[in-house]
Amino acid sequence: SVNETKERMRRKVFAMFARMGYVKGSDQDNRKMNQARVYQLVRDHGVCKPKELNQYDVRELSALISQLEQWERNNDMAAFNAHLEVRDGICPFC
């Protein structure tokens, strides 16, 4: 289903942030802090900023994952921001 696909993609986003060192620890307190950190990064720098991660549709999640892959390859915030043209905070899909 679409909801299962979106959930799987959101988990991938968290896993990618974990590989890049933005998510640490696994206890309940760390999970809340990590979730807040990932949500803030997505809200501030994601392809559909300032959209919340849970509001992304499948197409937007796919673009976010591509953006993260580029950032992960370059380990560079500029690459994360520049992967897709996002002007004036307007989502290219909205």
C-alpha positions in Angstrom: 0.0 0.0 0.0 1.0 3.6 -0.3 1.2 4.1 3.4 3.6 1.1 3.8 5.7 2.5 1.0 5.9 5.9 2.6 6.8 4.4 6.0 9.5 2.3 4.4 10.9 5.4 2.6 10.8 7.4 5.9 12.7 4.6 7.6 15.3 4.8 4.8 15.6 8.6 5.4 16.4 7.9 9.1 18.9 5.2 8.2 20.7 7.5 5.9 20.9 10.2 8.5 22.2 7.5 10.9 24.9 6.5 8.5 25.9 10.2 8.2 26.2 10.5 12.0 23.1 12.6 12.7 21.3 9.9 14.6 23.0 8.4 17.7 22.0 5.9 20.3 18.9 3.7 20.4 17.3 4.3 23.8 13.9 6.0 24.1 15.4 9.5 24.9 17.8 9.3 22.0 15.0 8.2 19.7 13.0 11.3 20.5 16.0 13.6 20.2 17.0 11.9 16.9 13.5 12.2 15.5 13.4 15.9 16.4 16.8 16.4 14.8 15.9 14.6 11.5 12.5 16.4 11.3 14.3 19.7 11.8 16.9 18.9 9.1 14.2 17.9 6.7 12.1 20.9 7.5 15.0 23.3 7.1 16.9 21.7 4.2 14.6 19.1 2.5 13.4 19.4 -1.1 10.0 20.5 0.1 11.1 22.8 3.0 9.5 23.8 5.3 7.3 20.7 4.9 7.3 18.1 7.7 8.7 14.7 6.9 5.4 13.0 7.7 3.6 15.2 5.2 5.8 14.1 2.2 4.2 12.0 -0.4 5.9 9.1 -2.2 7.3 11.3 -5.0 8.6 13.9 -2.5 10.2 11.1 -0.4 11.9 9.7 -3.5 13.3 13.2 -4.2 14.4 13.6 -0.6 16.2 10.2 -0.7 18.0 11.3 -3.9 18.9 14.5 -2.2 20.3 12.6 0.8 22.2 10.2 -1.4 23.9 13.2 -3.1 24.7 14.8 0.3 26.0 11.4 1.6 28.3 11.0 -1.4 29.7 14.5 -0.9 29.2 14.8 2.9 28.4 18.4 2.1 25.4 20.6 3.2 25.7 22.6 0.0 25.1 19.5 -2.0 22.2 18.6 0.2 20.6 22.0 -0.5 21.5 22.2 -4.2 20.5 18.7 -5.3 17.1 20.0 -6.5 16.2 23.6 -7.3 14.3 24.9 -4.3 13.6 28.6 -4.6 12.1 30.7 -1.9 11.1 27.6 0.1 8.7 26.4 -2.6 8.5 22.7 -3.0 9.0 21.7 -6.7 6.2 19.2 -6.3 3.6 21.3 -4.6 
